[in-house]
Amino acid sequence: KDIPINNEEFKEFECIAKKVRPSAKEIELNNRSRSAIMRVFKKL
């Protein structure tokens, strides 16, 4: 509840690319890929 937060422990990240969704061909070949979202971040 009342735990002090140390801001130095939080690491900051930079978004490199927008969310990448599978292509229509990928979904056709692999139906489970419909829910996949790739996010790319860079640690600062």
N, CA, C and O atoms as CSV, one atom per row, in Angstrom:
chain,resi,resn,atom,element,x,y,z
A,1,LYS,N,N,0.812,-1.196,0.000
A,1,LYS,CA,C,0.000,0.000,0.000
A,1,LYS,C,C,0.852,1.255,0.000
A,1,LYS,O,O,0.916,1.959,-1.008
A,2,ASP,N,N,1.494,1.541,1.092
A,2,ASP,CA,C,2.243,2.788,1.228
A,2,ASP,C,C,3.742,2.556,1.067
A,2,ASP,O,O,4.540,3.045,1.867
A,3,ILE,N,N,4.115,1.821,0.050
A,3,ILE,CA,C,5.527,1.539,-0.195
A,3,ILE,C,C,6.122,2.705,-0.983
A,3,ILE,O,O,5.576,3.097,-2.014
A,4,PRO,N,N,7.232,3.259,-0.508
A,4,PRO,CA,C,7.848,4.362,-1.260
A,4,PRO,C,C,8.390,3.865,-2.601
A,4,PRO,O,O,8.905,2.751,-2.700
A,5,ILE,N,N,8.270,4.694,-3.613
A,5,ILE,CA,C,8.719,4.324,-4.952
A,5,ILE,C,C,10.021,5.053,-5.254
A,5,ILE,O,O,10.109,6.273,-5.115
A,6,ASN,N,N,11.021,4.297,-5.663
A,6,ASN,CA,C,12.311,4.855,-6.029
A,6,ASN,C,C,12.341,4.980,-7.555
A,6,ASN,O,O,12.362,3.968,-8.255
A,7,ASN,N,N,12.344,6.196,-8.069
A,7,ASN,CA,C,12.303,6.413,-9.512
A,7,ASN,C,C,13.539,5.891,-10.231
A,7,ASN,O,O,13.488,5.655,-11.439
A,8,GLU,N,N,14.644,5.706,-9.522
A,8,GLU,CA,C,15.860,5.201,-10.147
A,8,GLU,C,C,15.703,3.745,-10.572
A,8,GLU,O,O,16.417,3.286,-11.464
A,9,GLU,N,N,14.791,3.021,-9.956
A,9,GLU,CA,C,14.597,1.613,-10.292
A,9,GLU,C,C,13.863,1.435,-11.614
A,9,GLU,O,O,13.987,0.392,-12.257
A,10,PHE,N,N,13.097,2.447,-12.026
A,10,PHE,CA,C,12.333,2.340,-13.260
A,10,PHE,C,C,13.229,2.656,-14.448
A,10,PHE,O,O,13.856,3.713,-14.509
A,11,LYS,N,N,13.277,1.732,-15.378
A,11,LYS,CA,C,14.084,1.937,-16.567
A,11,LYS,C,C,13.218,2.559,-17.650
A,11,LYS,O,O,12.032,2.247,-17.764
A,12,GLU,N,N,13.800,3.420,-18.425
A,12,GLU,CA,C,13.049,4.081,-19.477
A,12,GLU,C,C,13.317,3.390,-20.803
A,12,GLU,O,O,14.417,2.897,-21.054
A,13,PHE,N,N,12.302,3.363,-21.638
A,13,PHE,CA,C,12.397,2.721,-22.936
A,13,PHE,C,C,11.925,3.677,-24.016
A,13,PHE,O,O,11.094,4.552,-23.775
A,14,GLU,N,N,12.471,3.494,-25.213
A,14,GLU,CA,C,12.075,4.291,-26.366
A,14,GLU,C,C,11.441,3.356,-27.385
A,14,GLU,O,O,11.986,2.295,-27.687
A,15,CYS,N,N,10.297,3.750,-27.907
A,15,CYS,CA,C,9.606,2.942,-28.907
A,15,CYS,C,C,10.319,3.123,-30.244
A,15,CYS,O,O,10.426,4.244,-30.742
A,16,ILE,N,N,10.806,2.030,-30.828
A,16,ILE,CA,C,11.541,2.077,-32.089
A,16,ILE,C,C,10.591,2.006,-33.278
A,16,ILE,O,O,10.763,2.734,-34.256
A,17,ALA,N,N,9.600,1.142,-33.200
A,17,ALA,CA,C,8.672,0.952,-34.321
A,17,ALA,C,C,7.251,0.857,-33.792
A,17,ALA,O,O,7.030,0.567,-32.616
A,18,LYS,N,N,6.297,1.104,-34.670
A,18,LYS,CA,C,4.898,0.948,-34.292
A,18,LYS,C,C,4.589,-0.534,-34.143
A,18,LYS,O,O,5.408,-1.383,-34.495
A,19,LYS,N,N,3.424,-0.840,-33.627
A,19,LYS,CA,C,3.010,-2.227,-33.475
A,19,LYS,C,C,2.983,-2.905,-34.842
A,19,LYS,O,O,2.419,-2.369,-35.796
A,20,VAL,N,N,3.595,-4.082,-34.932
A,20,VAL,CA,C,3.643,-4.823,-36.188
A,20,VAL,C,C,2.672,-5.989,-36.093
A,20,VAL,O,O,2.776,-6.830,-35.200
A,21,ARG,N,N,1.735,-6.027,-37.017
A,21,ARG,CA,C,0.730,-7.091,-37.064
A,21,ARG,C,C,1.095,-8.063,-38.182
A,21,ARG,O,O,1.772,-7.668,-39.132
A,22,PRO,N,N,0.669,-9.316,-38.096
A,22,PRO,CA,C,0.961,-10.281,-39.165
A,22,PRO,C,C,0.233,-9.917,-40.458
A,22,PRO,O,O,-0.850,-9.332,-40.439
A,23,SER,N,N,0.852,-10.275,-41.569
A,23,SER,CA,C,0.240,-10.001,-42.872
A,23,SER,C,C,-0.890,-10.995,-43.133
A,23,SER,O,O,-1.035,-11.989,-42.422
A,24,ALA,N,N,-1.678,-10.712,-44.153
A,24,ALA,CA,C,-2.782,-11.607,-44.514
A,24,ALA,C,C,-2.252,-12.984,-44.903
A,24,ALA,O,O,-2.876,-14.002,-44.606
A,25,LYS,N,N,-1.095,-13.009,-45.571
A,25,LYS,CA,C,-0.503,-14.296,-45.976
A,25,LYS,C,C,-0.068,-15.096,-44.745
A,25,LYS,O,O,-0.275,-16.308,-44.679
A,26,GLU,N,N,0.535,-14.410,-43.774
A,26,GLU,CA,C,0.956,-15.086,-42.538
A,26,GLU,C,C,-0.248,-15.664,-41.806
A,26,GLU,O,O,-0.188,-16.786,-41.301
A,27,ILE,N,N,-1.335,-14.911,-41.744
A,27,ILE,CA,C,-2.549,-15.399,-41.076
A,27,ILE,C,C,-3.112,-16.605,-41.811
A,27,ILE,O,O,-3.619,-17.541,-41.194
A,28,GLU,N,N,-3.017,-16.572,-43.143
A,28,GLU,CA,C,-3.499,-17.706,-43.945
A,28,GLU,C,C,-2.671,-18.957,-43.665
A,28,GLU,O,O,-3.216,-20.056,-43.567
A,29,LEU,N,N,-1.348,-18.789,-43.536
A,29,LEU,CA,C,-0.465,-19.927,-43.276
A,29,LEU,C,C,-0.516,-20.379,-41.821
A,29,LEU,O,O,-0.390,-21.569,-41.531
A,30,ASN,N,N,-0.701,-19.429,-40.908
A,30,ASN,CA,C,-0.685,-19.724,-39.477
A,30,ASN,C,C,-1.840,-18.971,-38.825
A,30,ASN,O,O,-1.697,-17.800,-38.471
A,31,ASN,N,N,-2.963,-19.623,-38.669
A,31,ASN,CA,C,-4.179,-18.986,-38.160
A,31,ASN,C,C,-3.994,-18.403,-36.756
A,31,ASN,O,O,-4.627,-17.402,-36.422
A,32,ARG,N,N,-3.145,-19.006,-35.939
A,32,ARG,CA,C,-2.950,-18.525,-34.571
A,32,ARG,C,C,-2.211,-17.188,-34.518
A,32,ARG,O,O,-2.205,-16.526,-33.480
A,33,SER,N,N,-1.596,-16.791,-35.618
A,33,SER,CA,C,-0.856,-15.528,-35.634
A,33,SER,C,C,-1.779,-14.312,-35.663
A,33,SER,O,O,-1.299,-13.182,-35.572
A,34,ARG,N,N,-3.086,-14.515,-35.786
A,34,ARG,CA,C,-4.041,-13.397,-35.824
A,34,ARG,C,C,-3.896,-12.491,-34.618
A,34,ARG,O,O,-4.025,-11.273,-34.742
A,35,SER,N,N,-3.633,-13.057,-33.461
A,35,SER,CA,C,-3.584,-12.265,-32.230
A,35,SER,C,C,-2.185,-11.730,-31.918
A,35,SER,O,O,-1.996,-11.066,-30.899
A,36,ALA,N,N,-1.209,-12.007,-32.773
A,36,ALA,CA,C,0.167,-11.591,-32.497
A,36,ALA,C,C,0.373,-10.103,-32.772
A,36,ALA,O,O,-0.113,-9.565,-33.767
A,37,ILE,N,N,1.104,-9.451,-31.869
A,37,ILE,CA,C,1.504,-8.056,-32.049
A,37,ILE,C,C,2.963,-7.954,-31.603
A,37,ILE,O,O,3.295,-8.292,-30.467
A,38,MET,N,N,3.827,-7.489,-32.498
A,38,MET,CA,C,5.230,-7.320,-32.140
A,38,MET,C,C,5.477,-5.848,-31.841
A,38,MET,O,O,5.132,-4.971,-32.632
A,39,ARG,N,N,6.080,-5.593,-30.685
A,39,ARG,CA,C,6.432,-4.228,-30.289
A,39,ARG,C,C,7.947,-4.169,-30.137
A,39,ARG,O,O,8.550,-5.085,-29.576
A,40,VAL,N,N,8.567,-3.099,-30.632
A,40,VAL,CA,C,10.017,-2.973,-30.595
A,40,VAL,C,C,10.383,-1.763,-29.739
A,40,VAL,O,O,9.947,-0.644,-30.009
A,41,PHE,N,N,11.195,-2.005,-28.696
A,41,PHE,CA,C,11.626,-0.944,-27.790
A,41,PHE,C,C,13.135,-0.973,-27.641
A,41,PHE,O,O,13.777,-2.007,-27.828
A,42,LYS,N,N,13.686,0.174,-27.304
A,42,LYS,CA,C,15.112,0.301,-27.048
A,42,LYS,C,C,15.284,0.791,-25.618
A,42,LYS,O,O,14.666,1.774,-25.210
A,43,LYS,N,N,16.118,0.106,-24.872
A,43,LYS,CA,C,16.383,0.492,-23.492
A,43,LYS,C,C,17.330,1.691,-23.484
A,43,LYS,O,O,18.360,1.683,-24.158
A,44,LEU,N,N,16.978,2.711,-22.723
A,44,LEU,CA,C,17.805,3.925,-22.660
A,44,LEU,C,C,18.799,3.860,-21.530
A,44,LEU,O,O,19.573,4.797,-21.333
